[in-house]
Amino acid sequence: MHEDWPLVGRATELDRVASALARTDCSGVVLIGPGGVGKTRLASECQVLAEQSGFSTARVVATRSTAGITLGALAPLLPDFGDRSINLLGAAREALAVRAGDKPLLLFVDDGHLLDDVSAALLLQIAADRHIFVLVTVRTGEEVSDAITALWKDGHAERIDIEPLPDLDVDQLVVEALGGRVDPNARAELLRISEGNPLALRELIHAAQEAGSLVEAEDEWKLVGPIAVSSRLADLVADRLQALDESAYAALELVALGEPLGVSVVEDFSSPRDLEMLERVGLVRIFEDERRLEVWLAHPLYGEVVRTKMGRMRSRNILRSLADAIDAHGARRRGDLLRIATWRLESGSASNPTMLAAAARQAFVALDISQARKLSRAAWDLEQSFAAGHLLGQVASELGLRDEAEAALAVASTLATTDAERVLVAMARSENLFRGEQPDAALAVIDTAEASIADPDWRLELVGHRATLVMMLGHTYQALALVQRAVDGDAVRPLIEAAITAGTVLTWDGQADDALEVLQRAYAAHLDVWENELFQSDPGIHAIGIIAALTHVGRLDEAQDLLEVAWAAATEQHAVHAQAWFGLLYGNLMTFRGRMMTARQWYDRSASCFGLAQLAGRQQWPVGGAVLAAASLGRLEDARQLEERLDAIDTCVRLNHVMLDDARAWALAARGELEAARDLLDRAADEGIAEGSRGCSSIALHSLARLGAPERALERSRLLAGQCQGEIVPARAAHVEALVSHDPSALAAAAATFTRLGLDLVAGEAEADAARAYRRAGRSREASAAAQRSRQLIKQCEGSLTPALALVEEASPLTRREREVAMLASQGLPSKEIAEKLFLSVRTVENHLQRAYEKLGVSGRDELARVLAS
């Protein structure tokens, strides 16, 4: 791993090393992890950290060539010991002590598992004596000397296991390395092959760039061809492959093409000895699944290298043989049909359209949308049946292929012969048209179909789909009225469709408890029938609603637990549409928690996925969230560019516009245009209340209060607190009340409620407000305690700086107007421009500034900027 790459996702490990460096009872750290995981890169950063802490440092690299030479790796640090009769260990220790001089010495040994025995013993001795701090990297799975193992086992050094980077950190590493946003397909493929290994990731990126398959277009990196395995990565893998004989290598080829495979299937083509060898050298892993042993590759890179070396005809023959073998075993296991159909298709032996359509349905149920499209397209090309055409239209629409979807669905609509088929194709076709920003045409398709449906339950299901489109257009009360009969009724399918609208409308209107009841009922019903019946949406649509409702009702930990499971499933299947929604929900959740940098990452990811699915209208929500995050972090230029991007989105989707106005208001406030921000929030709150988005209006009113106008938000906040369910809306109203009354105890109580709910940013603001109120009341001890609590909370908020936090320090408090003037002045605005923005005279602005200088103990604008930024 080259050191010019950014270090990402290792903050916890660095903190542990910093702590170890400061301890008197610890004299070393051993970093243990697989090859390429970033041990050397992390250790290099630890070396810099040690130098900043007053250590002198020295670095050596152990290699296989020095492993057989006494003190070979350490030779660059030691004098020439010509007299071999001397005590080598003692002399080496003395030489290292001299090298340290007056400073403590940190000795960094890379690849410590390759040290000769004397060098390893030396490290153990100097660590045991506490004279020198040792920093050692060790590769997992290598034979390590007893002396190195004793470093951590005997308590001299701390062992830190270095795991592959988690998904989000790999995302950040890719973005920082490439210097721009990454297309979701490219990101998913890089993550799949690298499995969080930074070295593999780096080599994959460089190889893809050199091959021209990873290119930058429209401010985003995209894959336009397969990712090639670089020669360096291939060489790393080749070391293990060279140990295989022809028979074992053939078994590895089989697994590379067909994983996971049952052990019995592999043994049909090879011997047990071959599989034993593959497992022994670490190329495959054996897992038990439903009482059957399955063979998996130990790392995706092995498969990439093996498949690259394999000829096309060899690959086709193996796939055809695999399909025959699973058929011969009876194809009894779940998923066998899908695997056989896929292998038949890839080997050119697929000829049964019914089997292909059934397999496509299985892929769709498993959320493998890309594979569902390949299989349904193959079935459709062989025979135009309703099942193949309807599914092809659905999955093509999910992937943003509007024309392909419409072509298939138009033909499928002529093949529909029952009410069920007419409703299903109408729903799919109208959804595709709506996603293509054709709302009138989408509703017209539903009108036409509804007139031909005799069965009342099927008609009610179609009405439920109409309600979803009406809701997306912003007519929430009308949409809720359309589905009320289905929500109250006993029919399962109409409920499943109606809950999409009912759950969403109720959540945004502050009735999240009611939303959860409907959504959980529909989710359970959907899961029961999902695999055996055709639906417009999968059960994940209700998971989206449940997570949103839990977030808005204040049950953030529950929401996050569900999100982690949902995101893992969506990414495993490369379900871009699902990733877009779950990424948005993650961004919203992190915004609630006040983790604005993390929120921004999730919003960017969501926007990319919506873009890949050609859903520009839905992009407005993550882009709006990114505006809010950038503004909260004080990144004004970033926020401005995001606003321009938001303004450029031309869509009929109107749902949840209050949250977009809230984001725009924070961007205005970040630029110092507080009055304009407040006016926007005032209007947005009224519109939300009128339109049935009272929960969103509560957020806008809270923002209005947080931006210095709590009196304007007071009455409406009180009203909504009595109308909305859950703890968050009343907590916001209590905060507004406390801001109006300047009651320090009430502000501290509001902060405590926010803290308990996990809303760290607004909790930190409330504590800052309480600190100022306590100071005004002459209660300095309580003021100091509140200020300290505020600082602790804001440490969790990744650099967020809102107006309430700008002056959390112990200085005398500024009035609201003095704070507004000070913020604008700190950004370099002249007094005349400040006066115009705040509708004040220049003289009044200068007076406010002078009082701010006196209270803060500064002499001018430059010092003012430093105080406000601290």
Disulfide bonds with the S-S distance in Angstrom:
none
